[in-house]
Amino acid sequence: MSKVARIPGYQSKNPKQNRGIIGDREIRFKCSLQNVILDVLRGRPGWTEVPGPNSQVPAAQQGTRPSNQQTSGLTQTGNQSRPSNTGSSQSSNIIVPSRFSDGDWDFYWCDREWLHQNYDTMFLHEHQKILHFRNHYELTRKNLMVKNLKRLRKQTEREQGKTEAQSFDFYPTTYELPSEYHIFVEEFKKNLGIIWIMKPAAKENINHYQTRQKDVPETYVGEYQPLSDQTRDVPETYVVQRYIENPLLIGGRKFDVRVYVLVCSYNPLKVWLYRGGFARFSNTRFSLDSIEDTYVHLTNVAVQKNAPDYDPEKGCKWSTQQLRKYLAAKHGVDKVQKMFKAIDNIIIKSLQSVQKIIINDKHCFEMYGYDVVNRNQCFSSLTASGKEDYDLKFGLISDLLNVLDLENRLTGKEKRIGGWDLLWDDGPIVADDNMDCTPANGSAVSTPNSYLGCFNDRKKQLREIYLTAQSVKKS
């Protein structure tokens, strides 16, 4: 096994000890993806990669030892080695049991497909952490998200009144097709002339705009078919939403804000909000006269970079810190605080809508990328589109690992870890101070522990909290 950098205080020469709480040995990780995440994991001191599909660990370290006569008689399948079907005798290959078994990892950044195939049949040890909750799709599928939000809104109105239920007015009128097709038709007829947008419920970055028409839209083809009828193909599920015709513009261009949220537990609900993020802009000035022009209405970088007049040097992104400063200068600090407080409300209400549905597991965590106002999705793409984007996402993932604290270096009572601020822990978290984003009147008011787009000296803050935690543990 190659040497791993020894970090005083939480890594031991004996990797087999402390199988319960990790704190004095190397951390073993697996990763299903090849992007910034893998760079962070491979570069983290005291962490070592378990052999897997993306592993670059040499075969000798994976526990395989081919004979001198033949070195090509082994094929890698997952984390195990087996002889290939070459017709040679068994003596031509010697299989040495791997140091790592398939479950011998502490941290696994897996993809959703792997989780669906393996979660129900695997046993997780006390110390293991894995990305995704079992039924994460309750929030990330567009139709399920809206269904859960509607249900919680009705419950809130019934128990707390209509005024409190208005806090759910952050998503447009939405219907699921084909199950709510006839209800949508009635709504369409009552509001002739407005624009509706249609999206596949389980796919990303695909939008179909339904322009103003007097007739019932024919974009959707199919009729409701009960699932019990196995002889017919079930049509794909769509959501149709009322299009936001008056979005906030900057320089005449539409934009949305990418916000990163970490959920460590659903019961009790524990939510962290990352200070960094970015605003994505369309490349063309906004107009409803060109409703089918994707360069006007979509903000996806993958779409905008193909625009004829796209400038790769300028790009179509601002950091949330740039955005916050611009909006404060143009509209005033108080209005900007109100806007960002509304984003906090979107995050908490959407998570509460699935809190009792998500199968909570102390081994699981989830990172969501919210695109305000378009959509939210589970584990947004972390493939960087440039150096600034790479630096943001590298810090984001590094601090996520600091929050999870597999090394057991923190006290567990921190409200801020790097760029992550604790927003909710079975209730709202109140900030100790408001030095990073001062209110307009400069007064020290009781505010939520939310600093989206605020100053983020994450490295300095990490040094301070680790020193503080070390002192607390010694005492």
Protein Blocks (a to p, Z undefined) as FASTA:
>chain_A
ZZddddehiacfblkgoklbgcbbccddddfbdcfklmmmmmpghiacdddfklcbdfkl
nopacdfkbcklcccehjaccdddehpafklpccdddfbdfklcfbdcddfklmmmmmmm
cccdfklccehifklmlmmpmklmmmmmmmmmmmmmmmnojklmmmmmmbccddddfklm
mmmmmmmmmmghiacddddfkbghiacdddddfbdcfkbgcddddfklmkbccddddddd
dddfbbcdeehiacddddddddfbfbdcdddddfbdcddddfbdcdfklmmlmklmpccf
klmmmpfklcfklopadcfklmmmmmmmmnojklmmmmmmmmmmmmmmmmmmmmmmpccd
fkbccddddddfkbccehiafbdfbfklmmmmmmmmmmmmmmnomnopagolafbehjbc
cfbghiacddfblfllccfklpacdddfdfehiacdfklmmmmmmmmmmmmmmZZ
